């Protein structure tokens, strides 16, 4: 492994040769990691690479089969999560481990509450005052000293709930904080605030292990990195010395030029046409057309109206003016999403967990619900036909993680996204509206989604996709249009676009003035 940064002291956390097996699966094959105090260390790799298992070992959730760990120069082998937390390890999970019905103060103290009155099963008044004071102190360190610590946590915005989770770590004077995809459920503005707080914690001397699929975030906050692939440490080093392309190649184990599909698609007839579309607030003005066999990308800053445009085209949000035609036939603005689906339009939401999938339901049910006719017999659902039909889609899209009967929530993010897209294919949609189709999935799953979109376009489907990651749009799309403050600019061939030109238009507008309707 690369030596620590010269300006940093000796490593605070050392994990060397950690191994862990679950039955016949070797999850960790000798992983090593070193993190110094006052350092943000990015732990990167695909889903299933072993990152979560390694952090579970660190935090006492799992016992390692082999390997050595030390914390602060002393051997580290926590007996469980509470022991790890008391020893200075704090975990901030992607899915927040908060009790929404409890107050901010109670969540911050959760698991390490002060002594209780045993005969009442309650916290004494003096201990409660101490909890409130601790909550005010730690939230003050995070710039939210005015937050009422008695407030119900479930009533707080997502970004503030994330800070409460961080406050829990500070309350126990954690020396090592692990952040697992901390911005995955946040908007850009809230994510920026959180990244600023990460830098503040680093300046206070806290060692931070930062897990994220967003390389731009890692580049912004991390001092060093470690790449894990297939349960093994691949490489480690200084972020300043490594290019994004090289990092991705380490993560996926193959050259970057294999990430995006080859070009050369041929566009056919217009499948979807929109003229002067406007929503109640967004979009302000949007015109586009997309042809069979092509992928049209929509770029723009968060809040510019990309999502709202796709929702208007899908019939999820109402439009106040403008015309939409599908296969050359004009449809009324009030036409429901159900009728647009029957006309061949399919939509995949950026909020996969909130509205894109019914997580507790099975994989098969999520796949087949929009079109049950092929899986019925005499008007009655046939479980045999459901399993057979779902199985064909799972096989075609190489979905891994179980059969059609398991809850879709048990699948990885990449496989969940494949299910969301497969549902449109079973629906027989030939105009696909995909809002951030690779959000929150690892680079390996992204490569699979890119290949799938290319396959669908070559088969004659028309695809409109939004993305906040410009290299993705440049690598996948045939044409790209940019939204600026609710107004969609003209679509240009991808060959005429660069990251710089797209970002300039997103910030300043097509004429470079920066003016336009307020979003």
N, C-alpha and C positions, 0 to 999 in steps of 0.2 A: 504493500500500500504506500501511497505517497505520504511524505512527511507532513506534519501539521504546518499550517501557515507560520512563517517565521515570527510574526508579531504575536502569536497566541502562546499561552502556556502549554504545559504538558496536557495530553488528552484527559478530559474528565471522565468520559465513558469509553470503555474498550470492550469490544466483543470480538472474540477470535475463534475461528473454526467451529462456529455454532452449527450443530446438526439437529434435525428433528424429522422424525418419520411418523406418519399416520397410516397404520396398517401397511399396505403395499406401496404407499406413495411417499417418496423421499422429498419432503417439502423444503428442507434446508440441507445443503450438501457441503457445509463448511464455510459459512458466511462470516466475514470480518467487517467491522465498522469501528471507526474512531471519531469521537467528537470532542472538541475542546470547549472550555467555557467561553462565552462571548462569541460563539460561532453558530451560524445557520448552516446546517449540513443537509443537503438535498439527497433523499433516498429515492432513486428513480428506477423504473422497470415496468414491464407490462403487468396487467392483471394476472395473478397466478405465479408471478416471479418469485414470491416469497417474502415480500415486504411486510405484509400484515402478520405473517407467522413470526417473523423476526421481532417485530414490535410486541407481539403477545408474549414472547419469551422474555423480552426486556422488562415488561410490565407485570410479570408474574402470572399471567393467564395460562401459559403453557410452560412445562418444564423441558429444558433441552435434553437431548439424548447424549450429546457430547459438546465439548467446547468450553471456553473460559470467558468469564465476564468480570469486569471490575468497574467500580464507581468511586471516583475520588481516591484512587490508589488502593482501594480495599476490594477483596473478592465480593462479587455481587451475585446472589442467588435468592431472590425474593420468594417467600412461601406462598404469596398470592397477591392479587391486585392491591388490597389494602396495605399490605406490608410494603409493596413497591411505592405506593403513594406516600406513605410515611417516610420512606427512605429517600424521597426526592425525585421520583419519576412521575410525571403527569402525562396522561394520554388525552388528547382532544380528537375525538373521532369524527369521521365524515358525517355519520348520523349522530347528532348530538345526544349525549347520554344525560339529558335533563328530565326532571319530573315537572311537566308543565303546570300541574296543579299546586306546586309548592312555590314559595316566595323566592326571590333572588337570593336572600341570605340563607335560606334553607338549602337551596341547591348548591351554593358555594361550600356549605359545611357538610354536604351529603357524604356519608361514609366515614367521616371523622368528626361527628357531632360531639359537643361537650357532654359531660356527665349528665345523666337524666335522674329525675326523681323516680326511683324504682317502683314505689308503690302507686304512682300515678301514670308511669310510662310517658312522662312529659319532660321537656327541658325547663329548667328552673328560670325564673325571671332574670336573674343576673347573667346566666349563661346566654339567654336570648339576647340581652343587651350586648353581650360580647360578640355574638354572631352578627348582629346588625352593624356594629362598629367595624368588624373585620370586612364585611361586605362593602361598606362605604370606603374603607381604606383601599382595598384592591381595585374596586371599580374606579376610584379616583386615579390610580396609577394608569388606568386604561382610558382616561379622558372622559369618564362618565360618573364623576363624583356626585352629580346632581340626581342620579337615578335613585328612586326610592327603593331601598333594599327589602321593604315589606311587600313590594308589588308582585303580583302573580306572574311567574315567568312565562306562562303560555300566552300572556297578553302582549308580550314584547315582540318587536320586529325581529326577523331572522338574524340580522347582523348583530343586534344587541344580545340575542340569545347566545350567539357565538362568543361574544365577549364575556358573558357570564361563565361559560365553560372555561375560558382562559383565566377568569378571575378565580375559579376553583383551584387552578394550578398555582396561582400566586399565593393563595391563602395558606397553602402548606409549604411555602418557601421552596418550591420545586427547583432543583438545579438543572434538570433535563426535562424539556417539554417536547413531546412528540405531537406534531400536527398532521393529521391524516386528511388530505384533501379539504382543508378548512374553508376554501372559497367556492366549493362546488355548488352550493345552494345560494350564493350571494350574487347580486348584481355587480356591475363593474365598479360603481362608486363605493359600495360597501366593501368590495374586495380590496380596493385601493387603500381604504382606511385600515383594514385588517393587516395588509402588508406593511403599512407604516408602523403598526403596533409590533409586528414581528421584529422590525428593525430596532424599535425602542427596547424590547426585551433583550435583544442581543447586546445592546449598548449597556444594559444593566448587568451583563456578565452571565446571563442564562444561556445554556447550551440548548439549541433547538434542532430537532430532527424534523425536516420538512418534506412531506410526501405530496407530490402533485403530478398530474399529467400535463400541466400547462408549463411549457418550457419558458414562456415569457415571464411567468411568475418566478420560476426557479432562477432564471437569469437575474431578475431584479433583487431577490432577497438573499440568495445563497452565496456563501463564501467558498464552500467545498461541496463535492458530490461523491456519491458511491452508486454505481450501477449494479443491479442484481438481475440475473437472467437464469431461469430454470433452477432456482434455488442456490445459485452460486454467485460469489462476487466476481464481476467481470473486470471492473476498473474503478479507480478512485483518483480524485485530483482536485485542482483549483478550478473553479468555474471560469475564472478569467483566462485560463489557458486552453479551454475546450470550446470548439465550435458546436452549434446546435446540431449540425448535420452529423458530426462524429458521435455526439451523444445518442442520437436516434439510432445510428448504426450499431452502437454497443447494445442498445436496448432490444433491438429486433434481431440482431445477429446476421444482418445482411446489408448490402450497400443501399444507400438512400435512394438511388435511382430506381430501385424496385418498389418504392413506397407507392408512387402514383402510377395509375394505368397509362398505357401508351395513348397518344392522341390518334387523330385520323378518323374520327367519327364523321358520318355524313348526315346532315340535317335534312328532314323531309318536309311534309306539309305542316302548317300551323295547327297545333292542337288546342292551345289556349291563347286568347287575346284579350287584353284589358286596355281600356282607354279612359284616361282621366278619372281613375278611381280615387275616391276620398271617403274616409271613415268619419265617425263623429268627432274624433280628435286626430287620429292618425290612421292611414297616411293622409297627407295634405293633397298630393297630386302624384299619381303613379300610372304610367302606361308601359305595357310590355307585351311581348309575344314570345312564345316558346314553341319550338317545332319538335316533331318526333325525331328521335335519335340524337337529341342534344341535351346538355345540362347548362342551365342558365343560373349563374351565381348572383346573389344579392349581397353586397358588402355594405358597410356603414357602421357608425358608432352605436353603442348601446343607447337605446332611446330614440334612435333616428326613425323608427317605424317599420323595421324589417318584419318583425313578428306580426304586427298589426296588418301589414299588407297581405301576408299569406293567409291570415285568419279571415280577412275580407274575401279573398279569392275562394277560400274553402266554404264560405257561407257561415262560419262560426260567429263572425262579427258583422254587424250591419254596415252597409255603405249608404252615404247620403247623396252621392252622384256618381256618374260613370257607367260604362258599359262593359260587360264581360261576355265573351263568346267562347263556347266549347265545341270543338269540331265544326266551327263555322256557324253554329246556331247561337243566337243571342239569348241569354237567360236573364230573367227579371232579377232586380236587385234583392227582392224578398225571397228568392228561391232558397229553400232550406238546404242544410248540409246533406240531408238524406237524398234529396233530389240531385244534388251535385255529385254525390257519390254514385248514384245510378247513371249519371252522365259520364262517369269515368274519372272523377277527381278524387284523389286521396290525400290525406293530410297526416303528417307526423309532427307532434308537438315537441318543442324544445324541453318541456317539462315532462320527461318520460315517467317519472314516479307520480306526479300530481294528477296528470290528465292523459298521458300517453298510453298507459297500461293500467289494467285492473290487477294490481299486484297480488292480492290474495287468491285470485282465480288461477286456474291452471294455464299452462302454456297453450294447450289445445283450445280452450275457451277463448283466450285472448286472440288467437289466430283466426278463429272461425266465426265469431259472433257477428261481424258485419254481413255475412252471407251464409246463412244456414241451410239454404235450399239443397246444396249438394250433399249434405250430411244428414238429411232426413229420409225417412222411409214411411210413406203413407201419412205424412204430416207430423211424424214423431221423430225426435232426434235419435239417431242411431249411434251408439257409443262405438261400435265397430267401424262405421264409416268415419266418425270423428277422429279416431285414433289413426286410421289409415291415411286420411287426408292430411292431418297435422304431421304425421310421420314423414310424408313426402316433402312437405315444406321444410321440416327440420333437416332432412337429408340434403335437399337442394341448397340450403343456405349454410350448411355445415355448422348447425347450432349444436354446441356441446353443453353438457351439464345435466342430462336426464331426458326422460321421455315427455310425451305430451301431457301426462297427467300430473306432473309436479307443479307447484305454485311458481308462477313466473318470477316472483320476487327472489327465488333461490338462485336464479341465473346471474351471471356476471353482467356488468353494464353493457358490454359489447354484444352479448347474446340477447339481452333484452332488446337492444336496438334492432337487431336482426328480426326479432319477433314483430316489432312495431312495423317494420318495412314489409315483412312477409304478409301481414294482415292486409296491406294494400294490394298485394299481388293476388291473394285469395279473393279479395273484393273485385279483382279484375280491373283495377284502376290503370289508366294509361297516361294520366297526368298526375305526377307525384309532386306534392308540395312538402318539402322537407325543411323544417326549422331547426337549425343547428343539429344535423343528424349524427355528428360524432362527439357531441358535448359529453364530457365526463367518462369517456372510455379510453382505454390505453392505446398506445400507438399500434400494437399488433392488431387489435380489433378494428382500429381505424383503417388499416391497410385492407382488411377484409371488406369493410363497408365501401371503401373506394372502389375495390374490384367489383363489388355487387352493383354499385351505381353505374359503372362503366358497362357491365353486362346488360343491365336493364335498358340503358340508352341505346346500345347497339341492337337490342331486340325491338326498338321502335318506340319506346316510351319517352315521353317528354318530362323533364325533371327541372323543377325550380328549387334551389337550395340556398339557405342563408348560412353564413358562418362569420364569426368574429376573427377567424384565423386566416389571414390573407394568403399565406403559402398554400393552404388547403384549397382555397378557391382557384388560385393560379394553377394548381396541379391537377384539379379534377374537372373544371368547367370549360365549356367551349366559348361562352361569352360571359361578361360580368357587367352588372349595372350597380351603381352606388347610390344609396339613400343618404340624403343630407337634410336634416331637420324636416322630415316628413315628405320630401320631394325625391322621386326616383329619377336619376339621370339616365342618359341614353346607354344602352347596352353596347359594349365594344368587344371585338374579338379578343380572346385571352392573349394572343400574341402582341396586341397593342397595349397591354396593361403591365404594370410593375407594382411591387409593393408600395413604392414611393408615390406613384401616380394615384393609386387607389386610396392611400391614406390621405393624400393632399385633397382629393375630391371629397372624402368623408368629412374632413375637418373644415374645409373652406367652401365646399360646393363646386359644381361644375365650372363656374365662371371665376373661381378663385377669390371671391369677395368675402366669403364667410357669412353672407347675409341670406336670409330666407325666412320662411314661416317658423315661428317658435314651436318646438316640439314639446 
